[in-house]
Amino acid sequence: MRGATHARWAATAAALALAATACGGGADGGTTGSNGSGILSSSWGDPQNPLEPANTNEVQGGKVLDMIFRGLKRYDPKTGEAENMLAEKIETPDSQNFTITIKDGWTFSNGEKVTAQSFVDAWNYGASLKNNQRNAYFFGYIDGYDKVHPTSGSQTADTLSGLKVVDDHTFTVRLNQRFSTFPETLGYVAFAPLPRAFFDDHDAWLGKPVGNGPYTVDSYTRGSQMSLRRWDGYPGDDKAQNGGVDLKVYTDNNTAYTDLIAGNLDLVDDIPASQLRNVQADLGGRYINTPAGIIQTIAFPFYDEAWTKPGMEKVRKGLSMAIDRNQITDTIFQKTRTPATDWTSPVLGEEGGFKAGLCGQACEYHPDEAKKLVQEGGGLPGGQVKISYNADSGSHKEWVDAVCHSINNALGNDQACVGNPVGTFADFRNQITQSKMTGPFRAGWQMDYPLIQNFLQPLYYTGASSNDGKWSNKEFDDLVDKANAETDAPTAVRIFQQAEEVVRDDMAAIPLWYQNGSAGYSERLSHVALNQFSVPVYEEIKVG
């Protein structure tokens, strides 16, 4: 994804005078305006959690936060390169102590200045156990995290001892161990600054978040729509080229696609599998299909003793070998997915940590061996696996049914595997985060930042923020710590791959396929592109 550099692996002025500037009608009542004032509509889903930067670790909420916030770094939409945004410079003598200088002239959309304190306050809030933030784990390398977010008992400090404000434009960070790629992680939204308004009236802020990005939140009705509008006072060089974005909630992406074709929606950023056969004919050059840093897997509830009994690693490997990935990606996904052979993504490149074939035969279709392994491991828990998925996306039902069909054929039992639909994405995620899954469940990872570390540590490290299955392995943890401390990029990559082999040997999750970003858009739009996270680069889209 990146060049062969250290960074590669390491990776309110919202009210617009629409009536005065609009020059025509648009999709679903949108506007086509002059001077970049047009409003576009885009498909979306309600986020699981309130839109706090440190509390959002899923795609739908992340889309909004990426529009209303800018951090120290930003990942280039085309290359994925971690480039300075609010950071003037980040300096370190030893990969453990960092001095961060922020640029002058940045404000939040409510007029507050963005200062070093804005970052320190936000990070302290995100790390605090009292605030129960989903992304608290990302602050775990900062000194004092064990005091503000202990693994047991009450916190004994309210602030991270490793954070110090020097002046309005400078703060220092001391980590509890060397972490050579720490600067490259700082484009992730969990590290965004927060205004005093967030702390002074938290409930009001949650109702209408205030950030420092190119858009502001105009309104939000859960289950219906979030309206964002361009902030004309935005000081960055990536100003919005449109007047705003109406994110419309859909519980079925087939309905969203139908609305796009009918002219009632401008942008769909996830083409449903059932429409992939028709999309070229429907949209022609307005269809986007591009590689992205996304992998789809099947995860397991390791908090359920049924999946941790001796021999269960054989059962998990057997299930993996029972899945005909080539057939599913060809017939259902029309080759917009590529069978996975490791747990990262090809967009990282070999120098960045992607290693084709690392999974070996365990990720290949071998039905006879699959059946043998499942039997040797003691059989399926309860005699059947139910793969849970959120039912508000038609695509998931289609591929889960296909996976189960493949498993059933391999095991010679047409009831060995069935799909288990769960209402909405929010319902599904709530069951996962509350550790209520009793069997395998669909999991997907869209990278937060383009580092091999991000494909492994948040998902499989003991206690990590997105380790939804609660898998734990000391050898893996130790290798990740060792890789993070390594300053030589090729050596670090090799150590991370050793950690990935531990994931493979225990089949901590079944890799399914690498996912391309796919999108379709209306004739009203131009300059539409997906970044390497498969999210539309909304600020570059032009309307009219």
N, C-alpha and C positions, 0 to 999 in steps of 0.2 A: 504494500500500500504506500509505503514511503520510500524515499531515496535511501541509499545505503549509508545512513547516518545513525548516530546515537539515538536521535529522536525517533527513528523508525521503529526500533524495537521497543524502546522505552515507552517506546512510545515516546393641570395636565392638559397636555395639548393633544388629547386623544379625540376630541370632538371635531369632526371634519365638516366643512360646509358642503355636504354632499349635494344638496339641491342646487347649489350655485355652480358646482363643477361637473355634475353628471351630464353626460351627453347621450345617454341611451340606456335602455333596460338591459339587464344581464340575467344570468342563471339564478332562478329562485329569488327574484326580486333584488339581486345584487346590482351594482352600478358599474358602468364603464365610464371612466372619467379621464379628463385631460390632466396633464402634469402629474401623472402617477397617483391619481386620487381614487381609482376604481377599487371596489371591494370584491374579493373573490371568496367563494364558498368551498369548503373542503370537508371530506368525511373525517370522522373522529369517533372516539369512544370515551365515556366518562372515566376519569382517572380513579384509581383505587383510593388514594389518600388525598388529604388537603395539599394544595400546591406550595408546600414549603420545599426549598431546595434540598434540604437534608432528609426529607421524608418521602421523596419520590424516586422509586427505582424501577418504574415500569414505563413503557413506551408512550402511552397517551398523555400522561402528565408531563413526561419529559419533553414532548413536543412544545407544550406551552411554555415551560420554564426556559427552553432554549430560545424562545422568541422574546421573552420579557427580561432576560438576564444576560449579562456579559461578565466573564470572570477574568482572572489573571491571564489565562491562555485561551485560545480558541483554535479548534481543529479546522484546518482549511477544508472547505466543502469538497474540493476536487481531489486533493492529495492526502488528506487526513493529517497533514503535518501540524504539530503543536506549535503555534505561533503566538508571540506576545500579543495580548489584547490590552488589558489594563496594566499589565506588568511593564514597567520601564526596563527593569532588569532583575534577574534572579541569580544571586551569586552564592557560591559555597566553596570552602577550602577543603572539605572532607566528606561530602555527600551525607553529612549528618546535621550540620549547622548551616542554615540558609538565611540570607538577608534579601528581603523582597522590597523593591522600590516600585511604587505605583505611579502612574502618569497623573499629571495635574489636569484639571478641567472637566473631570467626569462628575456627573450628578445622577441622582435617581430622578424618576419622572415627576416626583413631588417637589423637586427643587433642592432636596438635601444633597450635600456634597458626599461623594464617595471618598472615604479616607481609609487609612490603614486600620483604624478602629472598626470600620464597617466590616472588614474581613475578620478581624480577631473576634468581634462580638458574634458574628455569624458562625464561625467555627466552634467557638465555645458552646453556643446554643446547640449546634448539631451534635456535638460530642456528649452532651450531658445526658446521663441516664434518666433524669427527671423528665426530660422532654420526649423520650421514647421515639427518637427519629430512626427511620429505617436505614438511613445511610450513615449512622453514627460510626460504623466500622471503618469508614474511609479516613477517619481521624485517628485511628488506632496507632499509627506510627509516631504521633506527636507525644513528646514527654508529658507525663501527667494523666494520660488517658486512663490508666488503671485506677486513678483516684476519682475521676469524674464519671467513669463508666466501668465500675468493677464487675467482674463476672458473677459475684455473689455479694449480698449485703447492700448497704446503702452507700451512696457516693460520699466521699470525705472532702471533696473540693468542688467548687463551682466553675473553676476555670482551668484550662490546660497550662501547666507550668512551662511548657515549651513555647508558648506564644508571648511575645513582648512587643508592645508598641513603642517605637523609637520617636517618631514624630508623625505628622499628618500623612506623610507619603512613604513611610518606611516602617516595616515590622520584621521581626526575626522569628525564625522557627527552628526549634531544636527537636530532632527526632530521637527516639529511644534506641535506634540502631541505624546503620547506614542504609540509605535507600537512594541509589544513584539516579533512578528515574522519577523521583518525586516531582520535579518540576513539570514533567510531561503529563502528570495526572491532573494538573490544576485547571484544565479546561473543563473538567467534569462539573456539572451544575451543583453538586453538593458543596463545592468550594466557592460558590457565588457569595458576593457581599450582601448585607442586608441593611436597610435603612433603620433609623431609630423608630420610625412608625411601626415597624414590625414588633418591637418590644413594648412600645408605649400603649398600643391598642391592638393587641394580637388578634382578637376576634374580628375587628374591622378590617385588618389587613388580610386575613384569610378570606373574607367576603369579597375583597377586591384587591388582589395582590399588587404591590408596587415594586417595580424593579428598575433596572438601569439599561435595558435592552432596547431594540428598535421599535418594539410594540408595547402598548399598554392594554390592560384588561378593561374593556368597556362595560361588559355585563356577562353574567353566566347564569343559566337556568339548567340545573342538573337534569339529565335525561333529554335535553333539547338542544342547547346551543351555547357556545362561548364565543363572544364577539371581541376581537382584538382590533385595535386601531393604531395606525402609525403614530409614533411620537415624533413630532417635528423638531423637538429640542434635543433629540438624540445626538450625542457628540461623536459617535464612532464613524468610521469610514464605510461601514456596511449598512447604510441607511436603507429603509424599506422603499422599494420602487413601486409600491402600491399603497392604496389608502388603508388597507386592513384586511383581515381574514376572519370570516365567520366559520367557526369549526362546528359542524353539524353532527349531532350524535346519531349514529346508526347502530342497531343491534344485529344487523345482518349486512355484510358487505356486498351481497348480491343485490340488495335493495339500493345501496349506494351506487353500484355500477349501473343499474337500471336508470336511476335518476341522472347520472352523468350522460348516458346515451340519449335520454329524453330532453336534455337541456336544462335540467333543474338543479344541477350541481356542476361545479367547475373542476374539481380535482378529487380523484380517488387515489390514495397512496398505498393500496393493497388490493391488487386485482384478484378477485376470487378465483379459485382453481377451476370452478365450473365454467368460467368465461374465457379461460386462456386459449381455447380453441378458436374463439371468435374475435379476440381482441384486435388482431391485426386488421381484419376486415372492418371492424367497427371504428377503429381509431387511426389506423395507418401510422403516420409519423407522430401522432400524439400519444403514442404508447412508449413507455420507458421500461427497459429491462436491463439492469446493470448490477454488477457484483456489489455485494455489501458485506459488512462485518457482522454477519448473523449466522448462527448455527441453531438448528432445532434438535432437541434431544428428548428422550424419555427418562424422567427422573423417578427415583424410588423413595418411599418413606422409611428411612433407616431408623426412625424413632419407633417403628412398629417391629417388634421382635420377630415377626414372621419373615421379615426380609433380612434379618441379621443372623439367622441360624447357620451353623456350620454347613458348608456346601452351597449356600445361596449364591455365591459368586459364580458358580457353574450354571445355575438357573438363569442368572442375569445374562451371562455370555450366550447361553443357549437361545434365549429370547432374541438377542441381538442377531445371531446367526440365522434365525428363522425369518428375518425380515428381508424381503427382496427389494432393496433400495432402488436398484436400476429400473425395475419395472414400474415402481410407484412414481419415481421422479419423471419417467418418460411419459406414462399414460395419464397420470392425474395432473402433474405440474408442468407438462409440456416442456420439459428441460429448463424450467426456470429455477430448478433446484439441482444440486449436484450431490451424489451420494457422499456422505462424510466418511473420511478415513482417519480422522483425528478429532480432537476436541477444541480446535481453534477455528481459523478461517483462512482460506487462501489469500485473502486481501493483505495479510501480513507479509506474504512472501517468505521464501526460505530463510533469508537473513533475519527476518523479523520473528521467526519461530514456528511458522507453519511447516509441518513435516508430513507430506503425503504418505499414507500407508502405515503410520505409527500404530494404528489400531490393529493392523494385521488381519488374520482370518476371522477374528471376532466381529469384524464389521463387514464381512462378506456373507453372501447367501449360501449356506451349506445346510440344507434341511435335515439330512441324515445325522450329521454331527450335532445339530441343534437339539434334536429329539433325544439323542444319547446323553448330552450334557444335562438337560432338564431332568432326565430320569436319575442320573448319577447324583445330582444335587438334592434329590429328595422330592422332586415334583413341584408343581405350582402350589403356592400357599392357598389352601382351601380348594384346590383343584381347578382354579380359574383366575385369570388376571382381568381386571377391569381397568382400562386406560381412561382416566378422567381428562376432560377437556372442556373449555368454555363453549357453550352452544350458540353464542351470538356471532359466531363466524362460521359460515357454511363450509369454508375450506377445511376446517378442522375435522368435522364429521367425516368428510370424504376420505381424508388420508388416514384417520384413525381406523375407519372401517377397513381400508385397504391393508393397513398394517396387521390388524387382527385376522383378516382373511389369509394373509401370508403365514402368520403364526399358526393358525388352525390347520392349514394345509401341511405345514412342516411337522406339526406334532400329531397329525392324524386324528384330530378331535375338533369338531366344528363348534364346540362351546368352550374351548381352551381360553379364548380371548374375546372380549366384547368391549365396545365403547361405553363410556359412562358420561353422558352430557351433563354439564352443570350450567344452569341459567345464563348469567352474564359474566363478562370478564372480571368485574369487581367481585362478584360472588365467588368465582373460581379462585381468584387471588386471595380472598379472605380465608377460604378453607385451607389454602396452602400455608399462608403465613401463620395461621392458628394451629398448624400441625395436625390437621384433621383428615389427611389423606390416608386411606387404608390400603391403597394399591398404587401402581404406577400412574404417572400423570404427565401430560405433555408439558414440556419446558422449552423455552427458547431464550437465546441470549443475544441481545443486540449490544455490541461493545459500547462501553462508556468512553473509552479512549483506546487508540490503536496500539496496544501493547499485548504481548503474549501473557503477561502477568494478569491482565484484565479478563482473559478467558479462563483463567485457572483459579486465582486466589479468591475473588468474590463468590465463586460457585462451590468450591470444594475445600477451602481452608476451614478448620474447625471454628465454628461460631461466626463465620463470615455473613455479611448482610444478605446475600442472595443464595446462601447454602440452604435451599428450601427443604432438601431431603435430610438435612442434619448428618450427612456423612462425615466421618472423622477418621483421620489417619495421621499419626505422628510423623511417620517418614515423609509423607507429602508435605506437612507443615514445615518440617525442618529444611527440606529442599527449597521451598518457596522463600523462607527467610534467608537462606544462603544465596539464592539467586538475586534477591532484592539488594543484598549488600554488595554484590559484585559490580565493580566499575568497568570491567572489560565486557563490552557488549556481546561478542560471540560466546564468551564463557558463560555469561548470564543466560543466554538463550539455551545453551546446552543443559544447564542445570534445571531450567524450567521444563525442558523436554523430559528430563529424568523424572521430575515430579509428575508430568503427564503420564509417564509410563506406570506410575503407581495407580493413577486413576484407571488406566487401562486394565491393569492386572486384577483389580477388584471390580471392574465394570461399575464404577460409581454412578454412571449415567450412560445410557445407550445413545451414541451419536447417530442421528438419522441422515440429515443432509444440510449442506450449506445453502443458504437462501439468497437469491438475488433480490434487490429492491425492484419493485414493480409499481408503476403508476400510470394513470391515464388522465388526460385533461381536455377541457373544452376548447373550442375555437377562439374563445375570448382571451385565452391566456397565451403568453409567450415567455421565453426564458425560464422554462420549467426544468428543474433538475433535482435529482436526489443526491444527498451527500453520501459519504461512505458508511453512514449509520442507517441508510435507506430512508431518511427523513427528508421531506421536501425542503429546499432552501427557499423558504417563504419570502424572505426579504428581497430576493432577486426576481421574483415573478412580476411580470407586467400584465396589466389588464387593459384590453381594448385593442 
